[in-house]
């Protein structure tokens, strides 16, 4: 069973080490970043089940990191801060923070909150997945159980990677994916190819979708997104 991957972001090494020791014992796979800029680079390369994010950091602070992450992802975030004022907590929740822990804190309490948040996130993801057994957008229909795709009532033959790309787009409408993010999500983190592989598969996928190729939009200088206002079950 694949371990949940956690990103710990804090400029204090002793804090990162303490969290790593406790979370590793519970079977989590840990990545670390010492500042906000490094954290954003890692976030754009990998998928995380949870991010533990300090507020006060050099280069890019935690609030700014949270804003950037929330532009493209709802990954759970726990903020760490030395300040406990109510305003800071309200500000964090408005940015989309899932929980808020004030330093100094109990590692056991942090671990308990982490587990609770990941459980809720996994349950929500399962419920969302069950909603997508069948999706119809104009004349494009996707049957997830059989992995069949229909264009105006006719089955189109997609390769496994083309189907996974289409599924990722449909389940994340309007989200812009970089080529690297698509490689990580569909081909896996250990894939040794380059981003031209993504462009090639997008091209053949668009050809198969015929007139509905318009749903896969190129975002110049960034990547691709799935854009339509006609999503129906």
C-alpha positions as CSV (number, residue, x, y, z in Angstrom):
1,X,0.0,0.0,0.0
2,X,1.4,3.4,-1.0
3,X,2.3,5.7,1.9
4,X,0.7,9.1,2.3
5,X,3.2,11.7,1.4
6,X,3.5,14.8,3.7
7,X,5.4,18.0,3.0
8,X,6.8,19.8,6.1
9,X,7.7,23.4,5.5
10,X,9.5,25.3,8.3
11,X,12.8,27.3,8.4
12,X,13.6,25.7,11.8
13,X,15.4,22.4,11.3
14,X,14.6,21.2,14.9
15,X,10.9,21.7,14.2
16,X,11.1,19.7,10.9
17,X,13.1,17.0,12.6
18,X,10.6,16.6,15.5
19,X,7.7,16.4,13.1
20,X,9.5,14.0,10.8
21,X,10.4,11.6,13.7
22,X,6.8,11.4,14.9
23,X,5.2,11.2,11.5
24,X,7.7,8.7,10.0
25,X,6.9,6.3,12.9
26,X,3.3,6.4,11.8
27,X,4.2,5.3,8.2
28,X,4.0,8.6,6.4
29,X,6.5,9.4,3.6
30,X,8.1,12.8,4.4
31,X,9.5,15.6,2.3
32,X,10.9,18.8,3.8
33,X,11.4,22.4,2.7
34,X,13.2,25.1,4.6
35,X,11.5,28.1,3.0
36,X,8.4,29.0,1.0
37,X,10.1,29.2,-2.4
38,X,11.4,25.7,-2.0
39,X,8.0,24.5,-0.8
40,X,6.3,25.7,-4.0
41,X,8.9,24.1,-6.2
42,X,8.3,20.7,-4.5
43,X,4.5,21.1,-4.5
44,X,4.6,21.7,-8.3
45,X,6.5,18.4,-8.8
46,X,4.7,16.0,-6.4
47,X,1.3,15.1,-5.0
48,X,0.9,15.4,-1.3
49,X,-1.8,14.1,1.1
50,X,-1.1,17.0,3.5
51,X,1.1,20.1,3.9
52,X,2.4,21.3,7.3
53,X,3.2,25.0,6.7
54,X,4.9,27.5,9.0
55,X,3.8,31.1,8.7
56,X,7.0,33.1,9.3
57,X,9.6,32.0,6.8
58,X,12.3,33.6,4.6
59,X,11.9,34.3,0.9
60,X,8.2,33.4,0.7
61,X,6.0,33.4,3.8
62,X,3.4,30.7,4.7
63,X,0.4,32.9,3.8
64,X,1.8,33.5,0.3
65,X,2.5,29.8,-0.1
66,X,-1.0,29.0,0.9
67,X,-2.5,31.5,-1.6
68,X,-0.4,30.0,-4.5
69,X,-1.4,26.4,-3.6
70,X,-5.1,27.2,-3.3
71,X,-5.0,28.6,-6.9
72,X,-4.8,25.0,-8.2
73,X,-5.2,22.5,-5.3
74,X,-7.4,21.7,-2.3
75,X,-4.6,19.6,-0.6
76,X,-5.1,19.8,3.2
77,X,-2.9,22.4,4.9
78,X,-2.1,22.8,8.6
79,X,-0.5,26.1,9.5
80,X,2.1,26.4,12.2
81,X,2.7,29.8,13.9
82,X,4.2,31.3,17.1
83,X,1.2,33.7,17.2
84,X,-2.2,32.7,18.5
85,X,-4.3,35.8,17.9
86,X,-7.9,35.2,16.7
87,X,-7.3,37.5,13.7
88,X,-4.5,35.3,12.4
89,X,-6.6,32.1,12.7
90,X,-9.6,33.8,10.9
91,X,-7.2,35.0,8.2
92,X,-5.8,31.5,7.7
93,X,-9.2,29.9,7.5
94,X,-10.3,32.5,4.9
95,X,-7.3,31.5,2.8
96,X,-8.4,27.9,2.9
97,X,-6.3,26.5,5.8
98,X,-7.7,23.3,7.2
99,X,-6.2,23.6,10.7
100,X,-4.1,25.9,12.8
101,X,-1.5,25.0,15.5
102,X,0.3,27.4,17.7
103,X,3.9,26.9,18.7
104,X,5.0,25.3,21.0
105,X,2.8,22.4,20.3
106,X,2.5,18.7,21.2
107,X,3.7,16.4,18.4
108,X,1.0,13.9,19.5
109,X,-1.7,16.5,19.1
110,X,-0.3,17.5,15.7
111,X,-0.3,13.8,14.6
112,X,-3.8,13.3,15.8
113,X,-5.0,16.3,13.8
114,X,-3.1,15.2,10.7
115,X,-4.7,11.8,10.8
116,X,-8.2,13.3,11.2
117,X,-7.7,15.7,8.3
118,X,-6.3,13.0,6.0
119,X,-9.3,10.7,6.9
120,X,-11.8,13.5,6.0
121,X,-9.9,14.3,2.8
122,X,-9.8,10.7,1.7
123,X,-13.5,10.3,2.4
124,X,-14.3,13.4,0.4
125,X,-12.2,12.2,-2.5
126,X,-14.0,8.8,-2.5
127,X,-17.4,10.5,-2.5
128,X,-16.3,12.8,-5.3
129,X,-15.0,9.8,-7.3
130,X,-18.4,8.0,-6.9
131,X,-20.1,11.0,-8.3
132,X,-18.1,10.6,-11.5
133,X,-19.3,7.1,-12.6
134,X,-20.6,8.7,-15.8
135,X,-20.1,12.2,-17.1
136,X,-21.8,13.7,-20.1
137,X,-20.7,17.0,-21.7
138,X,-22.6,17.9,-24.8
139,X,-22.0,14.9,-27.1
140,X,-19.0,13.6,-25.1
141,X,-19.8,10.9,-22.6
142,X,-17.3,9.0,-20.3
143,X,-18.2,5.7,-18.6
144,X,-15.6,5.3,-15.8
145,X,-16.3,1.7,-14.8
146,X,-16.0,0.4,-18.4
147,X,-13.5,3.1,-19.4
148,X,-15.5,3.7,-22.5
149,X,-15.6,7.1,-24.2
150,X,-18.4,8.1,-26.6
151,X,-18.4,11.0,-29.1
152,X,-21.9,11.7,-30.4
153,X,-23.0,8.1,-29.5
154,X,-20.0,6.3,-31.0
155,X,-17.3,4.7,-29.0
156,X,-13.8,6.1,-29.6
157,X,-10.7,4.1,-28.9
158,X,-8.4,5.9,-26.4
159,X,-5.1,4.5,-25.1
160,X,-4.9,4.0,-21.3
161,X,-2.8,7.2,-20.9
162,X,-5.3,9.2,-23.1
163,X,-8.2,8.0,-20.9
164,X,-6.3,8.9,-17.7
165,X,-5.5,12.4,-19.1
166,X,-9.1,12.9,-20.1
167,X,-10.4,11.7,-16.7
168,X,-7.9,14.0,-14.8
169,X,-9.1,17.0,-16.9
170,X,-12.8,16.2,-16.5
171,X,-12.6,15.7,-12.7
172,X,-10.7,19.0,-12.3
173,X,-12.5,21.5,-14.6
174,X,-10.8,24.8,-15.1
175,X,-7.7,23.8,-13.2
176,X,-4.5,24.6,-15.2
177,X,-2.0,21.7,-15.3
178,X,1.6,22.2,-16.2
179,X,3.2,19.5,-18.4
180,X,5.2,18.4,-15.4
181,X,2.1,18.0,-13.3
182,X,0.5,15.9,-16.0
183,X,3.6,13.7,-16.3
184,X,3.6,13.2,-12.5
185,X,-0.2,12.5,-12.3
186,X,-0.5,10.2,-15.3
187,X,2.9,8.7,-15.9
188,X,4.3,8.7,-12.4
189,X,7.1,10.5,-10.6
190,X,9.7,8.1,-11.8
191,X,9.0,8.5,-15.5
192,X,12.2,9.4,-17.4
193,X,10.6,11.0,-20.5
194,X,10.1,14.7,-21.2
195,X,7.1,17.0,-21.5
196,X,6.8,16.4,-25.3
197,X,5.2,13.1,-24.3
198,X,2.3,15.1,-22.9
199,X,2.0,17.3,-26.0
200,X,1.9,14.2,-28.2
201,X,-0.8,12.5,-26.1
202,X,-2.9,15.7,-25.9
203,X,-2.7,16.0,-29.7
204,X,-4.0,12.4,-30.3
205,X,-6.6,12.8,-27.5
206,X,-8.0,15.9,-29.2
207,X,-8.1,14.1,-32.6
208,X,-10.2,11.4,-31.0
209,X,-12.6,13.8,-29.4
210,X,-13.3,15.5,-32.7
211,X,-15.4,18.7,-32.3
212,X,-15.1,18.3,-28.5
213,X,-11.4,18.9,-28.7
214,X,-12.3,22.5,-27.9
215,X,-12.8,21.4,-24.2
216,X,-9.0,20.9,-23.8
217,X,-7.6,24.4,-23.8
218,X,-3.9,25.3,-24.2
219,X,-2.7,27.8,-21.6
220,X,0.3,29.3,-23.4
221,X,3.5,29.2,-21.4
222,X,1.9,27.0,-18.7
223,X,0.1,23.8,-19.9
224,X,-3.5,22.7,-20.4
225,X,-6.9,22.9,-18.8
226,X,-10.4,21.5,-19.3
227,X,-12.9,24.3,-19.9
228,X,-16.7,23.9,-20.3
229,X,-19.7,25.1,-18.5
230,X,-21.9,22.2,-19.6
231,X,-20.9,19.4,-17.2
232,X,-23.7,17.0,-16.6
233,X,-24.0,13.6,-14.9
